[in-house]
Amino acid sequence: MDKIRDTARELFYREGIRAVGVDEIVTKAGVTKPSLYRSFGSKDELAVAVLRESEIGFWARWDEAMADHAGDPRAQLLAFFDRLAERSSKEDYRGCTLTNAAVEFPEHDHPARQVAEAHKRDLRARLRAKAVELGAANPDRLGDSLTLLVEGAYASSQLFGKGGPSGSVGHAAAALIDVALRPR
């Protein structure tokens, strides 16, 4: 099961979920179709498993940034965005698996799209909550602006690659936070 999921994760990330067939997954994983279907009832179920694994990794990175700066929401957010800048500036980075799935599956009832949408709603809620902790005058606006920065980093990393604007997402987040906290 791990070999199938690991192979699918790599292929889905590099080529896209729709572009990769079950035959390619089983061939590269060195397994049979029946073994894939015993572990995952369908390609969609396999895609959901891969996306959930990606989500776990994302929240682990989030939690690490929060734990490293406990009690300081500004430092927590800046650590998260600085790490995003570093991650999204790597040579082989191809954006967020969950964002890619949302773009790839415009049908809101598709299981992969549902996982991606739920994750993005959770991220938005967490960023808005951090904006409340910061004491922003309009925490929803700041949270939404930070959400846009995250998604912009994912998109620009695919367009510009290493050395592109996604490497500046930490600076942009700091500027947004500073403006949101400025007395009026």
C-alpha positions as CSV (number, residue, x, y, z in Angstrom):
1,M,0.0,0.0,0.0
2,D,2.8,2.4,0.9
3,K,4.6,1.7,-2.4
4,I,1.4,2.4,-4.3
5,R,0.7,5.6,-2.4
6,D,4.3,6.8,-2.7
7,T,4.4,6.2,-6.4
8,A,1.0,7.9,-6.9
9,R,2.1,10.9,-4.8
10,E,5.2,11.5,-7.0
11,L,3.3,11.0,-10.3
12,F,0.3,13.1,-9.2
13,Y,2.6,15.9,-8.1
14,R,4.8,15.9,-11.2
15,E,2.1,15.3,-13.9
16,G,-1.3,15.9,-12.3
17,I,-3.9,13.5,-11.0
18,R,-6.0,13.4,-14.2
19,A,-2.9,12.9,-16.4
20,V,-1.7,9.7,-14.6
21,G,-3.4,6.4,-15.3
22,V,-3.8,3.4,-13.0
23,D,-1.6,1.4,-15.4
24,E,1.3,3.9,-15.0
25,I,1.0,3.8,-11.2
26,V,1.0,0.0,-10.9
27,T,3.8,-0.3,-13.5
28,K,6.1,2.2,-11.7
29,A,5.1,0.8,-8.2
30,G,5.8,-2.8,-9.4
31,V,2.4,-4.1,-8.3
32,T,-0.7,-5.4,-9.9
33,K,-4.0,-3.6,-10.5
34,P,-5.8,-6.0,-8.1
35,S,-3.4,-5.0,-5.4
36,L,-4.1,-1.3,-6.0
37,Y,-7.8,-1.9,-6.0
38,R,-7.6,-4.0,-2.8
39,S,-5.9,-1.1,-1.0
40,F,-7.8,1.7,-2.7
41,G,-11.2,1.1,-4.3
42,S,-10.6,3.5,-7.1
43,K,-8.1,6.0,-8.5
44,D,-10.2,8.7,-6.8
45,E,-9.8,7.0,-3.4
46,L,-6.0,6.8,-4.0
47,A,-6.0,10.6,-4.9
48,V,-7.9,11.4,-1.7
49,A,-5.4,9.3,0.3
50,V,-2.5,11.2,-1.3
51,L,-4.1,14.6,-0.7
52,R,-4.8,13.7,3.0
53,E,-1.2,12.8,3.4
54,S,-0.2,16.1,1.9
55,E,-2.5,17.9,4.2
56,I,-1.0,16.1,7.2
57,G,2.5,17.3,6.1
58,F,1.2,20.9,5.6
59,W,-0.3,21.0,9.1
60,A,2.8,19.5,10.6
61,R,4.8,22.4,9.1
62,W,2.2,24.9,10.4
63,D,2.3,23.4,13.9
64,E,6.1,23.5,13.9
65,A,6.0,27.3,13.1
66,M,3.4,27.9,15.8
67,A,5.3,25.8,18.4
68,D,8.6,27.5,17.6
69,H,7.1,30.9,18.6
70,A,4.4,30.0,21.1
71,G,2.6,33.1,22.4
72,D,3.8,35.4,19.6
73,P,1.3,35.3,16.8
74,R,3.3,37.7,14.6
75,A,6.5,35.6,14.9
76,Q,4.4,32.5,14.3
77,L,3.0,33.8,11.1
78,L,6.3,35.2,9.9
79,A,8.0,31.8,10.6
80,F,5.3,30.1,8.6
81,F,5.6,32.5,5.7
82,D,9.4,32.4,5.8
83,R,9.3,28.6,5.6
84,L,6.8,28.8,2.7
85,A,9.2,31.2,0.9
86,E,12.0,28.7,1.3
87,R,10.0,25.7,0.3
88,S,8.3,27.3,-2.7
89,S,11.7,28.6,-4.0
90,K,13.2,25.1,-4.4
91,E,14.2,24.0,-7.8
92,D,11.7,21.0,-8.0
93,Y,8.8,22.7,-6.3
94,R,5.5,22.4,-8.2
95,G,3.1,24.2,-5.9
96,C,0.7,22.9,-3.4
97,T,-0.7,19.5,-4.1
98,L,-4.1,20.6,-2.7
99,T,-4.2,23.8,-4.7
100,N,-3.2,21.8,-7.8
101,A,-6.0,19.4,-7.2
102,A,-8.6,22.2,-6.7
103,V,-7.6,23.6,-10.1
104,E,-7.5,20.2,-11.8
105,F,-11.0,19.3,-10.6
106,P,-13.4,22.2,-11.1
107,E,-16.4,19.9,-10.1
108,H,-17.1,20.7,-6.5
109,D,-18.5,17.2,-5.9
110,H,-15.3,15.4,-6.9
111,P,-13.7,13.8,-3.8
112,A,-10.2,15.3,-4.5
113,R,-11.8,18.8,-4.9
114,Q,-13.7,18.3,-1.6
115,V,-10.5,17.5,0.3
116,A,-8.7,20.5,-1.2
117,E,-11.6,22.9,-0.5
118,A,-11.9,21.7,3.1
119,H,-8.2,22.2,3.6
120,K,-8.2,25.7,2.1
121,R,-11.2,26.7,4.3
122,D,-9.4,25.5,7.3
123,L,-6.3,27.5,6.3
124,R,-8.3,30.6,5.8
125,A,-10.0,30.1,9.2
126,R,-6.6,29.6,10.9
127,L,-5.1,32.7,9.3
128,R,-8.1,34.8,10.3
129,A,-7.8,33.4,13.9
130,K,-4.2,34.4,14.0
131,A,-5.2,37.9,12.8
132,V,-7.6,38.1,15.7
133,E,-4.7,37.1,18.1
134,L,-2.6,39.8,16.5
135,G,-5.2,42.4,17.4
136,A,-5.8,43.4,13.7
137,A,-8.5,46.1,13.3
138,N,-10.0,43.9,10.6
139,P,-8.9,40.4,11.2
140,D,-11.0,38.9,8.4
141,R,-9.4,41.1,5.9
142,L,-5.9,40.4,7.1
143,G,-6.6,36.7,7.2
144,D,-7.9,36.7,3.7
145,S,-5.0,38.8,2.5
146,L,-2.6,36.3,4.0
147,T,-4.5,33.5,2.4
148,L,-4.0,35.2,-1.0
149,L,-0.3,35.4,-0.3
150,V,-0.1,31.7,0.4
151,E,-2.0,30.8,-2.8
152,G,0.0,33.4,-4.8
153,A,3.3,31.8,-3.6
154,Y,2.0,28.5,-4.8
155,A,1.1,29.8,-8.2
156,S,4.1,32.0,-8.8
157,S,6.5,29.2,-7.8
158,Q,5.2,27.3,-10.8
159,L,5.4,30.2,-13.1
160,F,8.8,31.6,-12.1
161,G,10.6,28.8,-10.3
162,K,13.6,29.2,-8.2
163,G,14.5,32.9,-7.7
164,G,10.9,34.0,-8.4
165,P,8.6,36.1,-6.3
166,S,7.5,33.3,-4.0
167,G,10.8,33.8,-2.2
168,S,9.5,37.2,-1.1
169,V,6.3,35.9,0.5
170,G,7.7,36.3,4.0
171,H,8.4,40.0,3.4
172,A,5.0,40.6,1.9
173,A,3.4,38.9,4.9
174,A,5.3,41.1,7.3
175,A,4.3,44.2,5.4
176,L,0.6,43.2,5.4
177,I,0.7,42.5,9.1
178,D,2.4,45.8,9.9
179,V,-0.2,47.7,7.9
180,A,-3.0,45.8,9.6
181,L,-1.6,46.6,13.0
182,R,-0.9,50.3,12.3
183,P,-3.0,52.6,14.5
184,R,-5.5,54.5,12.4
